[in-house]
Structures are given as C-alpha cells and as structure tokens.
C-alpha cells in the first residue's frame, strides 16, 4: 500500500514537471522498487536526462546515436573500461544483475564497441561458469555475500554500477547548487525605531541553515556562534567552472560628515533583488573599524530596515580579523626595533650564533633564512661553511632608522598616538626614536587582506612588504626580517570571509575594512570572487567602495579590479538631497549638531546648484566605461519636488537611470525599482577600461588622477615627495598603481571646498609605498592616518544591560 502511494505521487510529479516550461530536463533518483517502464516512460523523451525511456532506448538499440541520449551510468562505465581495458572488440563482457532499461542500455553500447555481451541474474545456476570465462564483469546491482569473488576469472576487470552511481552523486554534490533560500519577513514600523531595536526585533536564521540554502557544503564553513561563519577558500576550487554572476559597485557623491548611506543602499538593493524579485544576490561589505564605531560615524551595518544582523556582532569584533591584523602588524614593528637593537649591541659572530643556534649539537638554517641566503647570492646550506664576509652580509640588515615607514597600530581613534617616542627604557640602551601609531585599518596588512587572491598570494605579499631602507638605500622587507611565516600564521583565519545575513535573510560577506581616504577603501577580492560563484550566472554581487566615487570607486577600478581581474557590470551612485544642498552652498553640516533649516525645508535652488557634484561624479564613472544608476536615498524631510529634480538632472547628466529609494523605512520593498534599474543597466554594453597605464611614470599617474578625477589644474610635489618618487622608481616600484590619500569631504584637498572646485593645484606632501599590497600612495596635503575623538564621541550612548547582556546605543 505505501509503495502504491509513493508510485502514484512520483508519477503525478513527473507528469506535472513534464508540462512545466521552466524545467528543461528530468533526472530520476527513486527507490529501486519504483523503477518500472511505466515510471520511466512517463518522462517526456525531450526531457529524459537519464535516457531510460523506451523511445530513447529504441533509438539506442537501432543505432540512431545522433538522435538519442546514452544514459549517464552507461557512459561512465564505458569511460572507465576505455581507461582500464582499452579496446573492447573481441572481449567477453558479463552483465550481472543489470536489469531492465539500465541493462538494455549497457548491452547496446558494449555491443556497439564489438564486445561479446552476456547477461545473467545473480541467482542463475550458470553464474559461476560465466564468471570464470568473462574478461570484464559489470555488476548492475549489489553483489550478494554468497557469491564469492574467487568465482571471477583472475585478471578480469570488475566494475560496479552502484559505485559509478555513488561517484555520480558525489560529483553532483560538488557542483553548483541551486539556492533554496527562505527569506525572512519584515514588518516595518512607523516611526522607524533605532537600528539596534530593529536588528534585535528580527530573529536571524542559524548560519548553518543559511549556508546550506545558498549551496555551501558542510565542510566549507567554520561556525562562530549562531549567526556568523567563516567560509573556506576551497569553495573556489570546487566551483572554478561555474560562471560568475553580475558585479555591481555602490559608490557615492562627495559626502557630508554624516555619510550618505552607501552601506544602507547596498543592503537594501540585495534585499530587493533576492527577497522581492527572487534573484540570487550577495552583499559584500567591509568590516567596520572600532574607531568610527565609538567615535563619530557609528557602525557600518547599514541602517533602518536595510541592515546586516545581528548589528552588534557585525560592529563589535566580528570574527577577530582586525585583531589578527593588529597582532601581525605589531609583531613586525617589534621585529624591526629589536633587530636594530641587537645589531647595534652585538658582533657579527654573536649575532650569527643567536640567529643560527646550535640545537642538540647541530646548527641549521630555517627555511626563511635559506631564502635570504639565496637573495644575497650565497648558495650554501651548511652554516659551518660561510665565510666571515658572508656571515656579516647575512646577519646585518643595517636598517636606517630614519627611513622606517612601518608603524604600530591600534583600532581606536587616539590622537595622542600620532607622534610618540619609543625606546626610552634603560634596557633599550639609548636607542630612542620618534614614531607614530596608525589606526589598525590603515595597516598595509589590511590592504593585503583586501587584495589577496589566495593563501599563497597573501604569504608572498606579506614577505614583500617594505618596512625601511638599509644604509645603502636598498629596501628592507618583512622577508628579510624572517617574520613572513609568522605573519601568515596570524592571518590564516582572517583570510576567510565571514558569512552573515540581512534583515530579510539574504546572504552577506563581511571581509576586510580599509578606509578609502588613507587606503583603497574596498572589501576583499576573495569575498567578491566566492560570492560571484555562489550567486550563479544570473545572480548579482553588490559591493561598496568607501566615500565618494572620486576616492573609493577610482581605487576600486584602478587597484582592486587590477588585482582581481574582475569587470564590474554597473555602478550605483548614491546621492542625498541633504548632501546636494551642502554642495549648492548650504550651511556646514556637523556631526552631532542639529541640521539647519535649509536642510529640513524645501529649497529647489540649493538642490539644483548642488547637483554639480552629482554630475561630476557621474562623469568620473563614465571615464571607466561602466553604466551608472543613481540611487537617491530619500529622507522624510525631502520634498517630492526636490526628489524629482535630482532624478531629472541625474538622467540629463548621463545616468542610465535615477531612482528614489525608501529601503531605510521599508526594507527591500523600498528598493525594488532600484533593483529593476540595476538589472537592466547590467545588460547594457560595457566598455570598461582603466584610467591610466601602469607603465607611465609615478608622477604622470598622479597627475592623471588629479586632473581627470578631482578636476585639479595640476599637481605640486614637495621635495620630500619628489625624493621618494625617485627612490621608488630606482628600486623598481614605478609600475605600481596609485592609491591617493586625500580628504573625502571635497573633490579637492581642502575639505571646506564643496561642489566642484576648479583651478586648484593639488599638493603632494609625501609619497609612500605599500609594496606587499601593490600600490604607491601619495599623501595629499596634511592627511592623518590616526583619527581623533570628538568632544562628544558615540561611546557616551553605548551601554550594556548587566541583566540581559544586551548592548544599547550602537548605531
């Protein structure tokens, strides 16, 4: 009775799928008891993926090879026999326990290759005799225990169809899996509660459930608590043949100090694509630094009903990547000063005895020391054979302290660490020097994490990091200091992207967090690459570039895309009426202070005048040949006339489309029109190109960015900057891309100049190099790499409930 019910159910399901135009083929994986001619023939011949219908088998038996499908199991058996046996012509092949359509298919393809094919059930009395004479034995079903292997002719080839089927299933499990995503329902409230209240009101899916829904295998995730998981890079190898999805970058106009909501747009867009349009999509975001989280700007999980949850876990520590970067960075800083101290206070012999100590009566070089010997041209592996001159070359890096560019870091806005003195204790024997701290996300190791493509690539980049020059003017690297392997060990987990989810249960990768004003300002290449495989060919990956398009987007194209080889499909340019009014001549916008009435009342003239900045950012995007869609982040104080004016002027300035967005108050539903516009724009002709050739001189590449992107009349290098350019060119680093360190509050170097400044000379005060990350970074004007705390930082509002352990006040 149960078998009859299952039979009827499967038959009904097959007939239903036959008529579904969205189903291109049917593959059956049923209990063996249900395989019958009635079930097999229920599948339409044109949808018969298994090739086991009577129509298909009839064509196969009659030799109509061009008009039939050879069943996959039969194909696999033939491929195995071709590899193991070679030519089958004249061989005797015995099919045992191969019944029905599967047996008929096997017999047909084997006979076509010239084999003498016999078929025999397991219980046939002649089985033992047949087995002794067969050159090849194919088991169509599981061998009974009472049929001994000794019956089989010695040297005969044995193939089990069950094993072939199991291998087919395993191979299928390794292929791309269609998403089975269950989105979370939103019930937006009005007025909109605080970000943390919204986050806490939603119950996120367990991260292992989310991972399974988007096609990740169990052994591809490392779970951190209930809502976060690291994703292993092995996935890239498993899905290497899977076509990439569409690649979308979210950038913005020159922002106010409050930010214009690029992260919120990114999250709202993927919620709209997946939860409302049923299109696979992934958001790839940067991990927020503790600096702004406790300083002025707050967290970076998005906001309102378009955010990553749980937002407190997103904004606080996450999975410890920034801590790993801090540890690795400061280990290298400690190694630099310690090496200088030891070289200053020891003879060559003493240094050698400590660097290559005798252990258990034996002295040996470590792998990284052998690599240094090879770079020095010393091709010896026995420590006892080095000459005094070779020992001196090996043990002395001769670092010039005045050239040290590697700084210690901490992930806190601490202005009093901008200049410090190190080495004042008596134990440091008078080795005192001025130094500084940078914020952790400004570390070159963070830039490397964001740009690396594999563990091996990361290790090589870490070794190439230049920390100083020696007294002859040659670069000294982390590899020279012998610390590369240790840095890689500290970063081995940080290289894996962290999987989280949006308020509507759609997937998010959080990985890397370089600032865009003092670094390249983009999330990781690895997160993007993995997401592009997971969404499938018709899916979308949406990532965000920091600050305005002139900074984050320019670096995304010229640095990140060069490192990844990926080509973006469309740019979403975020604007707000508030920021446009500021660029049109409105009063200063100050974080923490109430907005002036110009920003809360309709003022079409201010908006129209400020659209010059939006037009300029559209033009910057067009330099790279990528379609641009303007997303207008709508605030409750914006009037319909102001919104219409911005959209009209954006389209007239060359945007593919301009769409008002309400995702902050409505979730993904408020960004559906934006999602539809992005989907259309992504299908437009794309003529992506870089802004400059890497072969150009460093100064010329800086000039191109200054003039074409910022609108400067020219550039002016300080003597220090020119000296560094000359040095990096002489050292062979001239062919690297440029990463400008510049204020994000203006297209120029002067934060107070809003709109579209012109006629200015861009001052380059210094030029530094991140050789491991792979770029040269000029400092424009006075750029600090350590932010400071304001009079009233965010931390005044952040608290912990000791009873519930809930965090309060994060935004």
N, C-alpha and C positions, 0 to 999 in steps of 0.2 A: 504493500500500500504506500509506504513512504517513497519507494522508488518510482511508483506511478506518478505521485505528486511532483517529484523533482523532474521527472521526464516531461510532464505537461508544462511545468514552469520554464524549463530550458527551451522547449520547443516554441512556446509563446514568445520568449525573449528573443530568440533567433529571428522569428517572423517579424517582430517589431523592429529590430535593428536592420533587417533587410530593406525596410521602407524608409529608414532614416537617411536623408540625403547628406547629413554630416558625417556619417560612418562610411569610410572608404573600403574597409575590409573587416572580416570576422575571423578570429583565430579561436578555436575551441580548446579549453583545458578542463575537461569534465572527468568525473569518476569513470573508471574503465567500464563499469556496468552500464553506463548510459550511452556508450558509443554504439550506435546502430545505424543502418543505412537510412532509416527514417530521419534521424537527427542530422547525419552528415549531408543528406540530400536536401534538408530544409534550408541550408545556406545557399543563397543565390550564387550561381557559378562565377559571376563577375566580382563577388565579394569573398570568394573561397580562398582565404590565405593559406589554409592547411593543404589545399589541393587534394582533398579526400572525397569529394563528391563523385557520384557515378559519371557525370558528364566529363569532369576533368580526367578521371581515371580511364574512361573510354578513349579519350584523345591520346593519353599517355601510352596505353597499350597498343593503339593503332599507329603510333609513331608520329603523331601530329605535334612534334616538340615545340614548334613556334607558336602553337595555339593552346598550350596547356602549361600548368604550373607543376613542377616537380616538388612533392611535399618536402618541407624543410628537414625532417628527420632522415628521409631517403637521401637528400643532398648531403647532409652531414656524414652519413655512413659512407657514401661514395667518396667524399673528400678524404676521409680517414683511410679508406682502402687504397686510394691513389697514393697517399703518402707512405703507407706501410708496405703494401704489396706491389704497387706499380701497375703493370698491365694485368687485367683480369681475364683476358682472352685465353680460353682453354682451362681456366681454373674451375674447380668444383666448389660451389658455394651452397651451404646448407642453411636454410632459414628455419629456425626452431622457435615455435611458439609465436610466430608472426602471423596473426590472423586478420581477416577482413581487408579493409581498404589499405591499411598500412602494409600488410603482407603483399598485396597485389602490386602496390607502387614499387616496393623494393624489388620484387621479382622482375618487373618490367624494366627498370633502369639497369639491373645487373645483366639481364639477357641482352640488352642493347650494347653492352660492353663486351659481349662474346663469352660470358661466363655460363657454365652449365649449372642451372639453379634447381635445387631440390627443396621441397618444403615438408616439414614434419612437425606434428604436435609433440608436446613433452611426453605424453603417455603412450606414444606409438611403440609397438613391440620391436620395430626395426631401428629405433633411435640409436642404440649402441653401435650397430653396424654402420649406419650412415655417418655417425660422428667420426669413426675410425678412418673413413675414406675422404672426408671433406678437407679441402685446402683452406677454406675460410668458413667460419661458423658465425652467424649473426643471430643473437638472442633477441627475439621480438618482445619477450616478457621475462620476468624474473625466473632464474633457474631454480627448480626445486632442489631441496637438500639431498634427496635420494638419487640424484643424477650426478655421479662423481666426475670430477674434471679428468680423471685418468682415462675416461672413455674417449676423450678427444685425441685425435692424431697428433703426435709430437711435432712441434714446429708449426702447427696450424695457427692462423690468425683468428682471434676472437674479438667480436665487437658486441657490446650490449646496447640495445636501443634505449633502455632505461637510463644508462649512463649518458647517452647522447642527449636525451630529453632533459636530464638534470643539468647538463652543461648548457643547453639552450636556455633553460630557465635562469641559470646563473648569469649568463651573458646578458640576457634581457634585464636582469636586476641591476646590471652595471650601466645600462644605457639611460638616457634622459627619461625622466618620469614626468608624466603629465601632472600638473598641480591638482590637488583636491582640497582647495583652500576654503575653510569655513570662516567667513568674516564675522566680526563682532558688531552687534547692533549699537547704534548711537541714539541717544535721546537728548538732543541739545536743549539746554535751559536758557531762559532769558529773564534777567540779565545773565551774561556769561560768568560763571564762577571763576575763581582763581585757577591757574594752571594746575597746581598741585591738588586742588579739590577735584578737578575734572579727571586727572590721572588716577586718583585714588578711588573714584566712583566706578571706574571700569575694571572688570576682572579680566586680566590678560590670560591668554592660553598658556598652558605649560609649554616651555620652549621645545621640548622633545616632540610634542604634538605638532607645533608649527613646522619644525624641521622635516617631519615626515610628510606633512601636507605639501611642501614645496620640493619634494623629491630628494632630500638628503638621506643618506644611509646612516644606520645607527653608529657605525664606526667612524663616521666623518664629523661627529660633533663631540665636544667636551663641555659638559654642562656645568655652569656656575650658578648654583641656586635654582630657583624655579623659572626664571624669566630671561636668563642670558646663557649663551653658549658660544664657545669658540668653534670656528669651522676650520677643519684641516685642509691644507693645500692639496692633498691627494685628490680631492674632487676635480681639480683642473685636469689631471691626467685621465681620470675616468670619463670626463665629458669633453675631451680635447677635440672630438669630431663633431660636437654639437654646434650648429651655427649660433652666432651671437644675436642678441636682441638689439633693439634701438637704444641709442646712447644720448641722453638728454642732460644738458648742463643748465643749472639755475644760477644766474648771476644777478647783478642789480645796478641801479644808478648810484651815484655818489650819495652815501647815506647821511642821515643825521646821527648824532652820538647815540641815539636810541636804537638804531638799526631799523631796517625796513621790512624784515620778515622773510628773508630768503629760506631759512630753515622751515618756517611755517608753510610757505608755498611748496617747498619740496615734499613735505609730508602730506599736505592737502592734495597735491597732484597725484601721488601714488594711491592715496585712499580713494580718490575719484576713479582712477584708472581701474583698480582691482575690485574695490567693494561695490562700485556703481556701474562700471562699463564691462566688468568681467574680463579684463585684460591683465595678464600677468605683469606685475611691476615690482620693482625693488627700489627702495631709497638707500643711498649710500651717503652717510653723514660723517662729519668729523667728531671726534671725542672732545668735549669741552674741557678747557683748562680751568683749574681751580681759581686762577687769577680773576677772570671776569665773573665767575660764579659767585665769589664772595666780594667782588669789587663793585663795578657799576652796572655792567650789561646783563648780569644774571646768567642763567644756563643757556643751553643751545638745543633743547629737545623739541623745538617748535613752540606752539602756544595755542591756547584756546582748545578747540576741538580738532586740531591738527597737530598732534604731538606724538613723540615716542614715549612708550610707557614700559615700566614704571619710571617716571621722570626723575625721581630722586636717585634711583640706581644709575640712570643714564648720566646724571650730572655729578655724582659723587663717586669717584674711584673707578667705576665700571668694573673691568676685569684686571685693573692694575697696570695697563700698558704705559701710562705716563710715569708711574713709579719705576717701572723697569727701565725706561729711558733715562730717568733721573739717576738711577743707580749706575747704569752703564756710562753715562756722561761723566759722572763724578769719579768713577773708578779711573777713567782715562786722565782726568785732571790731576788726580792724586799721583798717578804714574809719572806724569810729566815732571812735577816738582820733586818727587822722590828721586827720579833719575838724575836730575841736575844736582841735587844734594850729594848723592853717592859718588857721582863723577868728580865733584869738587873736593871731596874729602878722602878719596882712595886712589891708590896707584893702579896702573893697568893690571898688574898681577893680582892684587886683592880683588878688583872688580871681576876679573876672569874666574877666580876661584869661587866667588859667590854666585856669579851668573851661570857657571857650569860646574856645579859642586861634585865632589866625589861621593857617590852613594853606594854602599856595600862594596867598596873597593873599586868601583867603576865610575868613570866620568863619561857623560854622554850629552850630546846636544838634543834639545827638544825640536819638534818639527818646525816651529816658527823660527827658531834660531838657525836651523839649517837653511831655511828660506832666506833669511837675512844674509848668511854667508854667500849664497848664490848671487844675491843682488850686488854684493860687494866684489863679485868676481873671484871668490875664494872657493874653489871646488874641492873641499876636503870635508870628511865626515868624522875623522878621528880627532878629538880635542887635543890629543898629545902632539899632533903634528903641525900645529900652527906656529908660525914664526912670531917673534916679538912685534914686528910691524903689523902682521895680520891680527894678532891679539888686540893691539891698540885700535886698529880700524873697527874691529868687531865690538869692543866694549864701550867705545866712546861715540855718543851721538853728538856731543858738543853743541847742545841746544843754546841758541842765543836768546836769553830771557826776554829781551826787548821785542822779540818777534812773535812771542806766544799769542796765538789767536784763540786758543781753546779755553773757554771759561766754565766755571762751575755753574750749576743751575738749581733752581728750586721752583716749585709750581705754586708760587704765591706772589702777588703784587707787593714787592718790598723795595721801595725807592732807596732805602739806606744801604742796599747792597749794590747800587750802581757803581760805586768805587770803594774798594776795600784794600787793605794791606795784609798780605799773607806772610807767614814765616817769622813772626815776632817772638816766638818762644825760644828760650835759650837752646833747646835741643836741636833747633834748625841752624845753629852755628852761624848766625848772621846772614843767612840767605833770605833777604827780605825783598819783596817786590810788590808793586801795585797791581791789582787785578780787579775783577768785577764778577758779579753774578748776572746771568740772564734768566728769563723765565723759561721753564723746562721745555715748553713747546717751541722755543726758538732754537733748541739744540739741533745740530746737524743730524744727530741720530734720529730725531723725529722726522726730518726731511727725508732721510734714507728710508725709514719705515714706510712713508707715504709713496715713495717712488720705486721701491724694490719689486722685483718680479718673481723671486724665489728665495729659498733659504741660502742657497749657494751665492746668488747675486748679492744678497744682503751682507753675507760674510765678506765678500770681495770689496763691497763698497765701504764697510766698516774699516777694513785694512787700509784703504786708500785715503782715509781722512787725514788731511794735513793739519798739524797742530802748531807748528812753528817752523822756523828755518834754522839750520845749523850756522856756525860762524863763517862758513864759506858761501852762505846764501842758498844752499840746497834745501829742499823741503824735507821735513821730518814727519813721518806718518805714524798712525796707530800700529801698523805692522812693524815698523822699526822698534817701537817700544815693547813689542811682544805681547800685546794685550788683545789682539783681534779675536782669538778663540774665546777668551773670557767674555768679551762684549757680546759675541754671538750667543753664548750660553745664557746670558742675562736676557737676551731678546728673543729666545727661541719660542716662547709662547706669545709674546707681543705681536709677532708677525702674522698670527692668525686673526682674521676679522671676527668681531663679536656680533652674533645674531640677536636681534631684539624685534619688537613689533610696534605698529602704530595703534592708535586708539581703536581702529576698525579691524585690527588683527592682521594687517598686511605686513610682509617682512621688511626688515631694515638691517643693513650692515652699519655698524659704528666702528670706524677704524682710522687711526692717526688723527692728529689735530694741529698741524702747523698754522700759525697766524698768516694772514695774507699780506699784512703791511711789512712784516720783518722776515717772512719766509714765503713759501709758494702757495699756501692757503687752500689746499685741496685734500680731500680724504684719499685713501690709498688706492693705488693701481690694482692691488690684489683683490680688494673688495669689489671694485668695478668689474674685474675680469671674471670672478666667480659668479657675481650676480648676472652678468650678461649671458653666461652659460645656463644658469638656472631658470631664467625667465623664458627661454626658448626664442625662436626666430621672430615671433610676432609680439614678444613682450618688450617692456621698457625698463631701462635702468636710469634712475634720476639721481644725479649727484649735484653737489653745491660747491661753488667757489666763493671764497671769502670776500667781503666788502664789495666795492664797485667793480663793474666789468673792466675798468681800466687797470685794475690790480689783479684780483683773483682770476678773472676769466683770461686775461692776457697770459698769465703764468700757466693756467690750465692748458691752453693751446700750445704755447711755445716750450714749456718744460714737461708737463705731465703727459701730454699726447705723444711727445717725442720719446719719452721713457716707455710708454705702454704700447705704442703702435696703434692705438685705438683712434677711430674717427668719429667725432660727435655728429649726431643727426640733426639736432636743433638746440637753440639756446632759448631759455625762458628768462626774460629780463624783468626783474621785479621793480616796481615803482610804487610810491605812495603820494597822495595829494600833499601830505604834510611835508615830505622832502622836496617836492617840486615847488611848493610855496617858499621854502627856505632858499632854494636856488633862484627864485624870482625876486628876491630882495626882502623876504620876511625877516623878522627879528631872530636873534640867535636861539637855537634850541639847546637847552642844557639838561643833562641827565639829572633827575631828581627834582627839577623845578617845574611848576605848572606851565602848560603851554599858553602862549599869549593868544589874544582873541583872534588874531589873523589866521591862526591855525584851527580854530573851532567854529569860525563863521565863514560863510561863502565869500570867496574873493577870486573871481574868474581871472582878473588881470594878473594877480600873483602867480596863479597856476599857469597861465599862458606864457608869462615871462620865464618861469622856471622850467618849462618843457625843453628849453635849450639843452639842459643837461641830459634829459632823456634822449633827445635827438642825437647828441654827441655819442652817447653810449650805444645807440643803435648803429651809428656809423662805425664805431670801433668793432662791433660784432661783424659787420659786413666786410671789414678788412680780411676776415678769415674765411669768408665764403660760406657761412653757415646760416640757414634761415633763423629768424628771430621772432618769437612770440612775446608780447608784452603782457605781464600779469600785473594788474593794478590791485594791490592789496587794499581793500576798502575798509575804512574806519567809519564808525557811526556818525562822526561829525562831517563826513564828506557829503556834499550835496549831489543830487543826480546830475545837475548841470556840470559840476566840476569833473565828475566821473566821465561823462560823455565827451567833454572837451579833451581830456587826456587821451582817451581811446582814439578819438578822431585824429589828433595831432600825431600820435604814435604811428597810425596806419599811413598817414600822409608822409611820414619820415622814412618809410621803407619797411616797417614791421609787417610780417606775414599776416598777423592778426594782433588785436589788443583786446583783452578780456578782463572785465571786473571780477574779482574773486571774493567769496564770503566764507572760505573754509574755516577761518578763525571762529566764526559764530555758528557755522552749520556743518562742519566736518567735510568729508569728501563730497557730499552733495553740493556744497557751495563752490566746488572747483570742477564740476563736470564739464562746463563749457570750455574751461581752460584745457582740460584733458582732451576734449574733442579737437580743439585747435592744434594742440601739440601732435596728436595722432596724424592730422592732415599735413602739418608742416614737415613731419618726419619723412613723409613720402615725396617731398619736393626734391628737385635737383640740388645736389650738394657738391659744391666745388671747393672743399676745404683746402686751405693752404696755410703754411707758416708765415709769420710776419717777416722773418729775416733768415738768411743763410748762416749756418754755424761757421762757415769759413771766413766770414767777414771779421775784421779786427774788432776787439772788445769795444773800443771807443765808438766805432761805427754802429755796432748793435745797440749800444746805449742811446745813441743819437736817434736811431730809427724809432725806438720806443718812445722817447721823449717827444719827438715831433709828430709822429703819426698817431700815437695813442693819447698822450697828455695834451698835445697842442702847443708845446713849447716852441719858442723861436730857435733856440739852440741849447747846448749844454756847456757847462764850465767845470773843468776838473781842478780840484785843489792840487798843489804839488804832491801831497801825500797820496792822493788818488792816482795821479799820473805815475808816480813811482811804483805803486802796487800793480797797475796795469802792465807796466814794462816788465816787472818781475814775473808776473803770472804768464805773460807771453813768452818770456825767456825760458820759463820752467816747462813749457809745453801745454799750458792750460788755456790757450787762447781760443780753442774751438768749442768751448762750452756755451750753453745758453745763458741768458741774463735773467737774474731774479732781483728786481728793483725793490729796495727797502725804502718805502715812501709813505707819507701820511695818507690815510684812507678818506680823510674828510674834505679833500679837494682834488681836482684833476691836477693842480699844480703842487708845489712843495710847501705852499702856505695854506694852512688849514682854514683861515678866515676867508679865503677867496672862493666864493661859491659860483654856481652857474657854470660857464665855460670860459675860464681865464685864457687870455691870449697875450702874445708879445713878451712872455717871461723867459728868462734864462734859467735853466734847471741846474742848480749847483750840486755837484757830486763831491761830497766831503771826504769820502774814503771808498775804497773798493776791497772787498774780501772774497775769499773763495771757499766754497764747500765742495771739495774735490770728490769726496765719497758720494755725496748726493748728486753731484754732477752739474753744478752751476756756479757762475760768478755772481756775487751780489754787491752792487754799488749802493752806498748809503746816500740818500738824497737829503741834503740839509742836515738838521740835527735829529736823528732817529734813535730813540732809546729802545734797547732790547729788553728792558725791565720796566714794566708799567708800575705806577704807584697807586696807592689807595686814595680815594677822595675823602672829603670831610665826613660824609656820611655813607659808608660802604653798605653793600647789601647785607652784610653779616648782622646788622642791627635787627633785622627782621627774621633771621633764621634761628630756629629753636628746635628742641627735641622734647617730646612729651615722655617723661620718665615712666609713665604707667603703660601707655600703648606702644612706646618706642617709635611713634610716628614723627617724621620730620615736618616742620612747619616753616613757611616763609620762603621756600625756594620758588623761583620763577624763571 
